Amino acid sequence: MGFIATVTVRNIGTESIDGWQVSWQWPGDERILSIWRGQAGGDGTAVEVRNVSYNGMVEPDGTTTFGLLVATSRAPAAISPDCTA
């Protein structure tokens, strides 16, 4: 069992950002099987995804996305990501 997730990183500021990181805590036994348009890191239930070379620059009011293929015994009801630039 598992799920696919697409995450959008949006720059709501007035200046361009050069590099971003999204982090969250898995609530159960989730693990990333595959990731695209991002680089995964973290340890245990703590997950971090950083930009890759071609999508780190995000203009004001601009967006970029990354995706995950996740294995789990039960899909979580919600995940609360935190994005930093």
Secondary structure, DSSP 8 states (H G I E B T S, - for coil): -EEEEEEEEE--SSS-EE--EEEEE-SSS-EEEEEESSEEEEETTEEEEE--TTS-EE-TT-EEEEEEEEE-SS--S----EEE-
